[in-house]
Amino acid sequence: MSVALLLAMQAAVAIAPVDAGDWRVFCDYRQRCVALSQVPEGGDVDAYPLVVLRRDGAVAAVDVAIPATVAAGVRMTVAVDGRTVAELIAPGGAAGLSLPFTGKLASALRRGRVLTLAGPDGAVRARTSLAGLTAALAALSDDNKVAPATEEITVPPVDPRAPRMLSRKQLDKLVGKPAKGCPAVFARGYRLDAAHSLREIVAPCRGTGAAPYVLPEAGEAQPAADLPVPGAWDPARHRYAVLLPATPGRDCGVRREFVWDGARFRLAEERVVAECRRATYEVMTYRATVRDR
C-alpha cells in the first residue's frame, strides 16, 4: 500500500506507518518520511543497530550507525553480501556516517540481502537486513502524498484557583474501598479551567495507574473518557500525556498529549517511539494547532 493511500485514509489522526519487509516507513505531520531498519525475525537485537534511510528532496541516503566501541580513526568496511562496497573512517563517540544512495552503492543495496560493517580485523560489528529496502525507498519517493487532516483547538485560560477537592467517601465511591491491608485511595488535583478540575485517583493495590476524572464546580465527577489510558497531567504545559503500549517487534509505543478545550480532552500531539535499540528515535506523526481563547 502506498504512502499516498494511507495518508488519504487519515482524518485528523496520525499518519500510519508503512511496512516494507525488514524496513518500516514513518512520516511526520509535515509529510517528511524516513525508513527505519527492523530486526529480522529471529535476529539478535544487539547485532542489528538502527539504520535510517531518508530522502531530502531528490537525494536519498543511508545513515549507518557505528557502535560506540569503535574508536575514532578506525577504518571500517561496508559490504553487501560479503562484497566490499565502501570504506569509511569511524568518527568515534558513537556517531554514525551517511552513505549517499547513488551509483554502485545504490545498485548493491537494491540487489543485496545483508549489509555489514566490519572492522580492520574483518570482524562484523553490525549488520542490516536489506529485505524490503527498494519498497521502502519507493514509499519515501511517493509524489502523490495527500496532506493529513489538521485541527485547530482553542483552549480556555488557566484559572489560578485551587482545584475542587473530593472527600474520602467520594473517592471510595468512585473507585471502591481498598482491600484489607492496602493503603488508602488518594488523589492528585489540578485546575483545568474556571469551571472544571482534574483529579488523578490512585488505588495503590490495583496497579492500574492514576485514573483521571473531570470534576465540574458542582455535580458528580465523571471519568475522562476521551483519554485512552491513564497517564499524567503536566501542570506547567497544561497537557495530559499518555504512553500507549508498544506493538511487539514493531515499535516502542506511542506518546500522545491531550489539551482541555473547556468540554473535553482533545489530541494535540502524537509521537511514535519508532525505535528504541540503543537510542530512542521518535517521529512526530500528528500536531494540532492549539490557541488560547
Phi, psi and omega in degrees: 000135184282159175300324182300315181293319179298319180295321182295334182280349185277149177217099179057032175226175182290159177281128182288142176290159181244127177275135178219083182062235179269022176233155178224131184261128177239135178241137179274181187289351176257014178069020173272125188243149172224154174247131181248134178291141179251159175282123181297160178307124179081001182281157178276121183304319182292338181272350184236076177292166183295132171236136184246128173255123183224163177224120176251100186070235182269354186259128175253151180211154175249119178267113185261127177280137177247126183307146182296339181285349180273119183285159177298140178091352180285132179280124181248148179248127176260126182229151174240118182053039176089351181258127182295130179241344180195154172234143182213162180255125182295131179281344182081171179067025179066013177285146179263182178229152181253127179253124179294135181275071183218165171056219184296325179297314180298318180297317180295319180295321180294322185273339190279173179251321183220133172260134179234152177238116185240153178273183181300333180276001180087354180287131180286123180265333180200156179216157179220130175288135179261004180297122179090002183298319180296318178295323178295318179295321178298321179295323179293329185263013179300118183271000186248033182297141176252127183300134178293153179296143176242164184219144176250130182239129176257127183249147180286162179293153178287134179261128184283350183292159177292152179289160176294140182265162172235140179283167177301320179297319180293321178297314180296326179293325183285316187240000180091153179288145179292150177292163181301131180091353180267147175298159181292152174293140177222169184218146171255139185238146179217149177271124178273313178199192183295337186246356185218148174235159176246133175238125174261107187263127184245124172253098192307323185278353185265338176063029182256009181083185181270107182289124182275134176231143176258130182245119170287169180297331175219140180116183186281146173289142181237140176301142178282081188293343180282349180265127187292324180213161175299143179216230181207143178271134176257101185293334180288321182261352180059047180223152178251122185250138176228156173238115179277150183301150179287157171270116186309126177078359185241313179209177184253014178121176180230125176265127177235143176238135182241148174242157180265124183260010181103343180228329182201169176275138182235142178293123180253330184202143175224134175234127174272123173280083192287341184204137177220029172280110177067332179209152180270134177236112182252144176237121178281106186266346179206140174210123175272160174271117183252124182235148175283145179285000000 
